[in-house]
Amino acid sequence: MAAVLVAGCTAEPPPPPPAPLTELSGIRATGGIGVTALLPTAGPTLFDADRGPAATPPGYPGGEAQLSVVRAGKHVVLTVVPPYSRDAQPLEILEYTGPSSPPRSLGRAWSAGPDAGGEGVWLIRQDGPDDCRLQHVSFDAGELGRGQPASCRTQVRTETAHGLLITINAGAAESTDALIDPATGRTIRQAPRILGVAGDWMLLDGLTDLTLVDLRDNSSKKLSRPSIGAAPTVVPSREGTLWAVDFANPAYRNTATQTRDIWLLRPDGPTWDHAPGMPFVTEHLKRGGGFDWSDAGDLVLADRVLAAWHPGEPQWRLSQAPLPAGTWSGFAVLP
């Protein structure tokens, strides 16, 4: 009788992902990193990455009011969020005008997002209890017409050459994202979760993968997630050719540990590159953190200090000055 040996053919399980580093690693830049940012502290704070706080611009609300910040080209716009409000009211929108001058008011709106040219913002204005409109406001010329009717629950995100990215029913469980023609309100593309739009590309979130859409011909391709996690945060570079994608995890392995994991997506490829020193443990996903791109093409990250990384470099360049503590989050690199 012939003996038959049955060999196991079970594939080896994939190796576990590397454990996160204890903090962001890099080199202290002896010559500095040359970054100045506006931090939305109660103030806010003009911050020199290498020397620390440089100025507190006058005329901004202080106390317990919270500020959120968005860059529109080389301009910066801040939204004032009152600490306590029984009756929800549109928020005050302010344009940063310099380190020693008060802000310029752009009026009140439910949300604000940069226009495609970086020379103005789109706002959701309120005219009555259930009467709102989408209006374009130029930093130089002021209001550009009255605008189009819109839901008061619309969140404006950003305008691109292919349309205005918005969230419909923002803050509700049934919210959805859309790319619209801001002049007519016509929907160009709609999806449950649009992570970002820049250049000719749109990135959609899926349950297990991502979808990259070429807006020139509406073709699409599936992308595998390079990191496990919830919906990532996407910040395209200023020219839109590189996208920083953060697969942050506020509860690493179901613990209280927060991790950040930034990847660089080149949609023209498409290809993924892992930023150096990732993933790492952080306490600044919600407070004192955020990332933005500089005019020189550096990705700038806030985590205890400001750190700059130019794609292709082997490591982050860490600034000398510690960031101020507080409940602020997000920042804008100037100019």
N, C-alpha and C positions, 0 to 999 in steps of 0.2 A: 504494500500500500504506500503510495507516494504521500509524503507529508507536504502540506501546503502551508507556507509561512505568509501570513497576511501582514504586510507592513503598514503602519499608520501613515496616512498621507495628509494629516491635518497640518495646515499652514501654521507657521509660527505667528503668534500675535504680534501686532506692530509694537515697537518700543514705545514706552510712555513718553509724553512730551517732556522736555527738560523742566526741572523745577525752576521757578522764577528766582531771579537774583534778588538780594535783599533790598537793593536800592538802585537808582539809575547810575550806571557807571560811565566814566569818561575821563578826560584829562582837563585839569584846570588850565585854562588858556592864559598864558602869561601876558600876552598882549591884549587880552580881553576878547569878547565875542562881538562887540560893536553893535549891540541891539538895544534899542529904546522901545519901551512898550507902555501903553496906557492900561493900567490895572483898574477894574471897576470896584475899588475899595470905597468905603464911605468917604467921599472926597471929590474925585478919584485921585489916583497917584500916577504921576509921570515917573517911570522907573528906568534908570540906567542900569543895565544888567551888570556892569562892571563896577559901578560906584554906589548904587543903591537909589533910594528915593531922591529925585531931582527937583520935584515941584508938586504942589497941590493946587491945581487950577482953581481959581475962585468962582463963586457963584453957583456951585452945584449943591443939591440937597445933601444934607448929612444925616446924623442921627442914625435911626434904624432903617431908613429907606435903603432898599437894595438897588443896585445898578446892574444892568446887563449891557454888554458891549458887542458891536458888530463893526467890522471894517468894510467900507465901501470904496474900493480902489485905494487911494491914499488918504481918504477921509475916515473919520471915526464917528459913529452914532451910538448914543447911549439911551437906554430906556429906563425910566425911573419906576420902580415897583414899590408902592407904599407898604409898610410892614403890616398894617392891619386895615382892613376895609370891609365894612359890613355890606355896603352897596358897591358892587363892581363898577368901576368907571374906566374909560379909556386912559391910557398911561401917557405921561409926558415924554416926548421924544426930543432929545437934545443933540446938537452937532458940536463936537469938540472943535474949538477955534484956536487953541494954543495954550502953553503952560502958564501964561500970566493974564489971560483974558477970560471973561465969563462965557459960558456956552451960548449958542444961538438956538432958540426954541423953534422947533419945526411943528409945534402944536401938539395936540393929543391924538392918539391912535391906539388901536388894539394890538397892532403889531407893525414891525418895520423890517424891510429887507432891502439889500443893495440892488441898484439897477445894473444893467449889463456893462455900462461904460464907467462905472465907479464915480459918477458925477451927480448922483442923487439917490433917492430911496423911493420905494413903493410903500404906501401906508394904507391901513384899513381905518378909514375915518368913520365916525358915528354921527349921524344927523338926527336920529330919533331912537326910541326904545328898540325897534327892530329894523332900523333903517341905516345901513352902512354902505360904503362905497370904497372902491380901490382907486387911489389917487397917486399920481407920480409927482414928486417934489424934487426940484433941482436945487443943489446947494447954491448955485449962482443966480438962477432966475426965479426961484420960488415955485409956487404951484403951477403945474403945467396942465391946465384944464381942470374940469370938475371931476373927471374920472368915470368909472363904470360901477353900476350896482354890484354889491357883493354881500355875502353873509357876514354877520358880525363875528362869527366863530371861525373865520378864515385866518390862518396864520401865513403871513408872507415869509418866504425863506430866501430866495435869491433869483435874480433874473439872469438868463443866459441868452446867447444868440438864437436859441431855438424856442424861447418862451420863458415864462415866469413860473418858478416852482412854488407851489403852495401846499398847505395841509388843510383839508376840508374837515369841519367839525373838530378842530384842534382841541385836545384835552379830553375828548370823549372816546369811549370804547369803540365806537363805529367810525372813527376817523379814517380818512384815506388821503393819499397824496395825488397831486395832479400837476401836469405841466400845461399851462394855458397861454393863449394869446392875450396879453394884458389890455390890448386896445379894444378887443371885442368880448373877452371872457370865454371864447371858444376853447374847449378842452382839446389839447393835442395828444396827450397821453395820460392815462390814469392807472394807478396801481395801489395795492394796499400799503406798500412801503417803498418809497423812492429814497434811497440813501443819499444820492447826490446827482447833480447834473453840472457838467462843465465841458467846455469845448464842444465837440460833436457827440459826447457820450453821456449816457444815463446808467446808473447802477441801481438795480432792484434787489431787494432782500427777499429770500425765499426761506422755506423751512429748513432745508439742509444745504442749500447752495445759493449762489448769487447769479444774477443775470445782467450781462453787459449789453446795452442797446446802442447801436449806431444810429443816431438820429438823422443822419443823411439819407438812409434808405430803410430805416426801421428794422434792419436785420438784428438778430440777437444771438448771443452765445452764452452757454452756461459756464460759470467759474466755480471751481471747488473752493471752499473756505480754507484758507491756510491756517486758521486758528479756530478753536471751538469757543463759542460764546454767544451772547445775545446779539441783537442788531448792532453793528459797529457804528462808530462815529466817523464820518468822512469829511475831510477838509482838502479840497483841491488846491494846488499851487496857484499863484496869481495868474499865470498864463494858461492854466487848466490842463497841462500835459502830464503832470504827476499828481497822484492822489494819495494823501496820507490817510490810512484806514486803521482805526484803533479798535481792536477786539478786546476792549476792557472787560474785566470781570469783577463785579463788586462783591462776589462771594466765592472766592477760589476754593474749589473742592468742598463746597457747602460750609465754609467757615466764614469768619468775619474779615478775612484777609482780602484786600483789594489788589488787583493786578492790572497792569497796563501792557498791551502787546500791539505795537505799531508796525504795520506793514506798508510798503510802498507799492501802489498799483500803477502800472504804465498801461493805460487802456489801449494805446495803439498796438501793443503786443498781441494779446494782453500778457503781461508778466507780473509776478509778485517778487518783491525783494524785502527781506526782513531787516528792519532797522536794527542797528547794533545795540547790544545790551538789553534785548527783549527776550522774554517778558521780565518784568520786575515788580516787586512789591511796592505799593504806594499808599499814602493816606490822603491823596489829593485828587481823587476822581471827581469829587463834588465840591471841594473847597480848595482854593489856592492853586488850582490846576488848569489845564487846557493846552491847546497847541494852535499855532498859526504859522503862516509862511512869511518870510521877509522878502523885500524887493530884490535882494541878491540871490534868491532861490534857496535859502536855508529854511529847513523846518525848525521851528522854535518851540520848545516844550517847557512848560512851567511845572516844576516839581522840587520844592525846597529852594531851588535856584532856577534861573533861566538857562537852558541848554540849547545849543545850536548844532545842527547836523546838515552838512551839504551832501546830498545823495552821491555815493561813491566813496565818501570818506570812511575810514575804518572805525571811528568812534565819535561820540558826542564831545563837543567842547563846552565845558561847564563854566559858568560865570562865577565871579568872586562874591557878589553881594547876595545875601539871603533875602528871599521874598518876604514881604510883610505877612504876618498872620492875620486871620480873619475869616469871614464867611464868604468872601468874594470868590468868583469862579469865572474863568475865561479871561481873555485879554486881547489886545490888538497891537500888532507890531507897527511902529511908525517909521517912516511915512508909509 
